[in-house]
Amino acid sequence: MSDAVKDYLNNIAKQPLLTPEQEIQLGRRVMQWRKLKELDRPLTPQEQREYRSGERARQQFIKANLQLVVHVARKYEKRNRQTLEFMDLVQEGNIGLSRAVELFDYSRGYKFSTYAFWWIKQAINRALHYTDPIIRLPSNVHDVLFKINRIAQDLSQQLGRTPKISEIAEVVEMKPKELSNMLKSAYRVTSLDRLASSHDSGNAIVDMIPDPCSIEEDLDTWKIQVMLSYIDQYVDTVTKHILVSRYANEPVKWSELQKQTGLCRESMQRKQRHGLSRLRMMLADPLRDTPLGGVKSSSNPTEPWGGLYESQGGQIL
């Protein structure tokens, strides 16, 4: 818990709670304040005094119930939401509390906390629904997903393993396919620049995803060493630096190369692909498309281009 949260909790704990009689008195003043606020005409001096009195009563009402907002927000904090921090939940709940104070009818006889609880919960739920997913889901879907998550945790404890979709669907009385589609809609979207692990200080998720256009896996260590031995003759300085860094015993991360070269990741990958293609072509048969070109055979492993060029059809591997 941060120092800011501790200070906030300590400050609201100093506010005294209201007695039922105080709730009625403040509720009467707030109701009169609301009526005066809705008037279209200028207020008389007496009405202005009543308006200011109602505003002070409203502020006192809110301050005395801030602990109720914290109590409700703690329940939502346990849902492991990633988009709203605890204090964000509290602030959203305070908006609902303010609305509850303005609409509270003391003449009905129930406690204010009973009435405000629903408004606070609705405000927090609405904030979570609007800010949590990239694709907004209906409120009833969020409620069902929370219920499914709770049931899945209970089944996991009972069975001692992760429950199957069919087992969860039987408890929630849904078809397995319908449940599967609903769970797919709850997938989260995250940034590729986010660290892959909280214990990892350097590796981003994007560094862990294999590049489908990459040709690194098509080349074994021997071929790479052969090509790098001829690198000074066929590629420029920047491409050479990228290739040597990426194919070293301890490859340099793309983020570090970006700082060193000043190029974006896509440009560096493009130079890497073009550099490897040029090296393979030049070591195979650079004149193969000209009248002077011939087809090099890969049967002699002692040649520097051995294995890099197919004798059948003259295609580059």
C-alpha positions as CSV (number, residue, x, y, z in Angstrom):
1,M,0.0,0.0,0.0
2,S,1.5,3.4,-1.0
3,D,1.9,6.3,1.3
4,A,-0.8,8.3,-0.6
5,V,-3.3,5.6,0.1
6,K,-2.3,5.3,3.8
7,D,-2.7,9.1,4.2
8,Y,-6.1,9.1,2.6
9,L,-7.3,6.2,4.8
10,N,-6.0,7.9,7.9
11,N,-7.7,11.2,7.0
12,I,-11.1,9.7,6.4
13,A,-10.9,7.6,9.6
14,K,-10.9,10.8,11.6
15,Q,-14.3,11.7,10.3
16,P,-17.0,10.8,12.8
17,L,-19.9,8.6,11.7
18,L,-23.4,9.9,11.6
19,T,-26.2,8.9,14.0
20,P,-29.7,8.2,12.6
21,E,-30.9,11.5,14.0
22,Q,-28.0,13.4,12.2
23,E,-28.8,11.6,9.0
24,I,-32.4,12.9,9.1
25,Q,-31.3,16.4,9.9
26,L,-28.7,16.5,7.2
27,G,-31.0,14.8,4.8
28,R,-33.7,17.4,5.3
29,R,-31.2,20.2,4.6
30,V,-29.8,18.5,1.5
31,M,-33.3,18.0,0.1
32,Q,-34.1,21.7,0.5
33,W,-30.7,22.4,-1.2
34,R,-31.7,20.2,-4.1
35,K,-35.1,22.0,-4.5
36,L,-33.4,25.4,-4.4
37,K,-30.8,24.3,-7.0
38,E,-33.6,23.4,-9.5
39,L,-35.2,26.8,-9.3
40,D,-34.9,29.0,-12.4
41,R,-35.4,32.3,-10.6
42,P,-32.9,34.2,-8.5
43,L,-32.8,33.2,-4.9
44,T,-33.9,35.4,-2.0
45,P,-31.5,36.1,0.8
46,Q,-33.3,33.6,3.0
47,E,-33.1,31.0,0.2
48,Q,-29.4,31.7,-0.3
49,R,-28.7,31.0,3.4
50,E,-30.6,27.8,3.1
51,Y,-28.7,26.9,-0.1
52,R,-25.4,27.4,1.6
53,S,-26.5,25.4,4.6
54,G,-27.6,22.6,2.4
55,E,-24.2,22.6,0.6
56,R,-22.4,22.3,3.9
57,A,-24.8,19.5,4.9
58,R,-24.0,17.7,1.7
59,Q,-20.3,17.9,2.2
60,Q,-20.6,16.7,5.8
61,F,-22.8,13.8,4.6
62,I,-20.2,12.8,2.0
63,K,-17.2,13.0,4.4
64,A,-18.9,10.9,7.0
65,N,-19.5,8.1,4.6
66,L,-16.1,7.9,2.8
67,Q,-15.2,4.8,4.8
68,L,-18.2,3.1,3.3
69,V,-16.8,3.7,-0.2
70,V,-13.4,2.2,0.8
71,H,-15.2,-0.9,2.2
72,V,-17.0,-1.4,-1.1
73,A,-13.9,-0.7,-3.2
74,R,-11.9,-3.4,-1.3
75,K,-14.3,-6.1,-2.6
76,Y,-13.7,-5.1,-6.2
77,E,-9.9,-4.9,-5.6
78,K,-9.9,-8.7,-5.1
79,R,-11.0,-9.2,-8.7
80,N,-7.5,-8.5,-9.9
81,R,-8.5,-5.8,-12.3
82,Q,-5.5,-4.4,-14.2
83,T,-7.0,-1.2,-15.6
84,L,-8.1,0.5,-12.3
85,E,-6.0,0.9,-9.2
86,F,-7.5,0.9,-5.7
87,M,-7.6,4.7,-5.4
88,D,-9.3,4.9,-8.9
89,L,-12.0,2.5,-7.6
90,V,-12.4,4.7,-4.5
91,Q,-12.7,7.9,-6.6
92,E,-15.4,6.3,-8.8
93,G,-17.2,5.1,-5.6
94,N,-17.1,8.7,-4.3
95,I,-18.9,9.8,-7.4
96,G,-21.7,7.3,-6.6
97,L,-21.7,8.4,-3.0
98,S,-22.2,12.1,-4.0
99,R,-25.1,11.1,-6.2
100,A,-26.6,9.1,-3.3
101,V,-26.4,12.0,-1.0
102,E,-28.2,14.3,-3.4
103,L,-31.1,11.8,-4.0
104,F,-31.4,10.4,-0.5
105,D,-35.0,10.7,0.9
106,Y,-34.8,10.7,4.7
107,S,-38.6,10.4,5.0
108,R,-38.7,6.8,3.9
109,G,-37.1,5.6,7.2
110,Y,-34.2,3.5,6.0
111,K,-30.5,4.1,6.8
112,F,-28.4,6.1,4.4
113,S,-25.7,3.4,4.1
114,T,-28.3,0.9,2.8
115,Y,-29.3,3.4,0.1
116,A,-25.8,4.6,-0.7
117,F,-24.3,1.1,-1.0
118,W,-26.2,0.5,-4.3
119,W,-25.1,3.8,-5.8
120,I,-21.4,3.2,-4.9
121,K,-21.5,-0.3,-6.3
122,Q,-23.1,0.9,-9.5
123,A,-20.6,3.7,-10.0
124,I,-17.6,1.3,-9.5
125,N,-19.2,-1.4,-11.8
126,R,-19.8,1.1,-14.5
127,A,-16.2,2.4,-14.4
128,L,-14.8,-1.1,-14.5
129,H,-17.1,-2.0,-17.5
130,Y,-16.1,1.1,-19.4
131,T,-12.4,1.0,-18.8
132,D,-11.5,-2.7,-18.4
133,P,-11.8,-4.2,-21.9
134,I,-10.7,-2.9,-25.3
135,I,-14.1,-4.1,-26.7
136,R,-16.8,-3.0,-24.3
137,L,-19.0,-5.8,-23.0
138,P,-22.6,-5.4,-21.5
139,S,-22.8,-5.1,-17.8
140,N,-24.7,-8.4,-17.5
141,V,-21.9,-10.2,-19.3
142,H,-19.4,-8.8,-16.7
143,D,-21.5,-10.1,-13.9
144,V,-21.8,-13.6,-15.5
145,L,-18.0,-13.7,-16.1
146,F,-17.4,-12.8,-12.4
147,K,-19.7,-15.6,-11.4
148,I,-18.0,-18.1,-13.7
149,N,-14.6,-17.1,-12.3
150,R,-15.8,-17.7,-8.7
151,I,-17.3,-21.1,-9.6
152,A,-14.1,-22.1,-11.5
153,Q,-12.1,-21.3,-8.4
154,D,-14.4,-23.3,-6.1
155,L,-14.3,-26.3,-8.5
156,S,-10.5,-26.1,-8.7
157,Q,-10.3,-26.4,-4.9
158,Q,-12.8,-29.3,-4.8
159,L,-11.3,-31.3,-7.7
160,G,-7.7,-30.5,-7.0
161,R,-7.2,-29.6,-10.7
162,T,-8.3,-27.1,-13.3
163,P,-12.0,-27.7,-14.1
164,K,-13.1,-28.5,-17.6
165,I,-15.4,-26.2,-19.6
166,S,-18.1,-28.9,-19.5
167,E,-17.9,-29.1,-15.7
168,I,-18.2,-25.3,-15.3
169,A,-21.0,-25.2,-17.8
170,E,-23.0,-27.8,-15.9
171,V,-22.8,-25.7,-12.7
172,V,-23.7,-22.4,-14.3
173,E,-26.4,-24.1,-16.4
174,M,-25.0,-23.1,-19.8
175,K,-24.0,-24.9,-22.9
176,P,-20.3,-25.6,-23.2
177,K,-20.0,-23.8,-26.5
178,E,-21.9,-20.8,-25.2
179,L,-19.6,-20.7,-22.1
180,S,-16.5,-21.0,-24.3
181,N,-17.6,-18.1,-26.5
182,M,-18.3,-15.9,-23.4
183,L,-14.8,-16.7,-22.0
184,K,-13.2,-15.8,-25.3
185,S,-14.9,-12.4,-25.1
186,A,-13.1,-11.7,-21.8
187,Y,-9.6,-12.0,-23.2
188,R,-7.5,-9.1,-22.2
189,V,-5.3,-6.9,-24.5
190,T,-1.9,-5.9,-23.3
191,S,1.0,-3.9,-24.7
192,L,3.7,-5.7,-26.5
193,D,6.2,-3.4,-24.8
194,R,5.2,-4.7,-21.4
195,L,7.8,-6.8,-19.5
196,A,7.3,-10.5,-20.0
197,S,7.7,-11.1,-16.2
198,S,7.7,-8.9,-13.1
199,H,11.1,-10.5,-12.2
200,D,12.5,-9.6,-15.6
201,S,14.1,-6.2,-16.0
202,G,14.8,-6.2,-19.7
203,N,12.8,-8.7,-21.8
204,A,9.6,-7.3,-23.3
205,I,6.8,-9.5,-24.6
206,V,7.6,-8.4,-28.2
207,D,11.1,-9.9,-27.8
208,M,9.6,-13.3,-26.9
209,I,7.4,-13.6,-30.0
210,P,9.0,-15.3,-33.0
211,D,9.1,-13.4,-36.2
212,P,7.2,-15.3,-39.0
213,C,9.3,-13.5,-41.6
214,S,12.6,-14.3,-39.9
215,I,15.0,-16.7,-41.5
216,E,17.2,-17.2,-38.5
217,E,15.9,-20.7,-37.8
218,D,16.5,-21.8,-41.3
219,L,20.3,-21.3,-40.9
220,D,22.5,-23.6,-38.8
221,T,25.6,-22.4,-36.9
222,W,28.1,-23.4,-39.6
223,K,26.3,-21.5,-42.4
224,I,26.1,-18.4,-40.2
225,Q,29.9,-18.5,-39.4
226,V,30.7,-19.0,-43.1
227,M,28.6,-16.0,-44.1
228,L,29.9,-13.7,-41.3
229,S,33.5,-14.4,-42.4
230,Y,32.6,-12.7,-45.7
231,I,30.5,-10.0,-44.2
232,D,33.0,-7.1,-44.8
233,Q,32.9,-7.7,-48.5
234,Y,29.2,-7.7,-49.2
235,V,27.2,-5.6,-46.7
236,D,27.3,-2.1,-45.3
237,T,28.5,-1.1,-41.9
238,V,25.0,-0.9,-40.2
239,T,23.9,-4.2,-41.6
240,K,27.1,-5.8,-40.5
241,H,26.7,-4.5,-36.9
242,I,23.1,-5.8,-36.8
243,L,24.1,-9.3,-38.1
244,V,27.1,-9.6,-35.8
245,S,25.1,-8.5,-32.8
246,R,22.2,-10.8,-33.5
247,Y,24.2,-13.9,-34.2
248,A,26.8,-13.5,-31.4
249,N,27.0,-16.2,-28.7
250,E,24.9,-13.8,-26.6
251,P,22.6,-12.0,-29.0
252,V,22.0,-8.3,-28.4
253,K,18.3,-7.4,-27.8
254,W,16.4,-5.5,-30.4
255,S,15.8,-2.7,-27.8
256,E,19.6,-2.3,-27.3
257,L,20.2,-2.3,-31.1
258,Q,17.6,0.3,-31.5
259,K,19.5,2.6,-29.2
260,Q,22.8,1.9,-30.9
261,T,21.7,2.3,-34.5
262,G,18.9,4.8,-34.1
263,L,16.6,2.6,-36.3
264,C,13.2,1.2,-35.6
265,R,12.8,-2.5,-35.1
266,E,11.2,-3.1,-38.5
267,S,14.0,-1.3,-40.3
268,M,16.6,-3.4,-38.5
269,Q,14.8,-6.6,-39.2
270,R,14.6,-5.6,-42.9
271,K,18.3,-4.9,-43.0
272,Q,18.9,-8.3,-41.3
273,R,16.9,-10.2,-43.9
274,H,18.4,-8.3,-46.8
275,G,21.9,-8.8,-45.5
276,L,21.5,-12.5,-45.0
277,S,19.9,-12.9,-48.4
278,R,22.8,-11.0,-50.1
279,L,25.4,-13.0,-48.3
280,R,23.8,-16.3,-49.2
281,M,23.4,-15.2,-52.8
282,M,27.0,-13.9,-53.2
283,L,28.5,-17.0,-51.5
284,A,26.4,-19.3,-53.8
285,D,26.8,-17.9,-57.3
286,P,26.6,-14.1,-57.8
287,L,26.6,-14.5,-61.6
288,R,24.0,-17.2,-61.8
289,D,21.6,-15.0,-63.7
290,T,24.2,-13.9,-66.3
291,P,25.8,-15.8,-69.2
292,L,28.9,-16.2,-67.1
293,G,27.0,-17.8,-64.2
294,G,27.1,-21.4,-63.4
295,V,25.4,-23.7,-61.0
296,K,27.5,-24.4,-58.0
297,S,27.2,-27.8,-56.5
298,S,26.7,-28.3,-52.8
299,S,28.4,-31.7,-52.9
300,N,31.8,-30.3,-51.9
301,P,31.5,-29.2,-48.2
302,T,35.0,-27.6,-48.3
303,E,33.7,-24.7,-50.5
304,P,32.6,-21.7,-48.6
305,W,29.2,-21.8,-50.2
306,G,28.7,-25.5,-49.5
307,G,25.1,-26.2,-48.5
308,L,24.0,-22.7,-49.1
309,Y,23.0,-23.2,-52.7
310,E,21.0,-26.1,-54.2
311,S,22.4,-27.7,-57.4
312,Q,18.8,-28.7,-58.4
313,G,17.2,-25.7,-60.1
314,G,19.8,-23.1,-58.8
315,Q,17.6,-22.0,-55.9
316,I,19.0,-20.3,-52.8
317,L,18.2,-22.1,-49.6
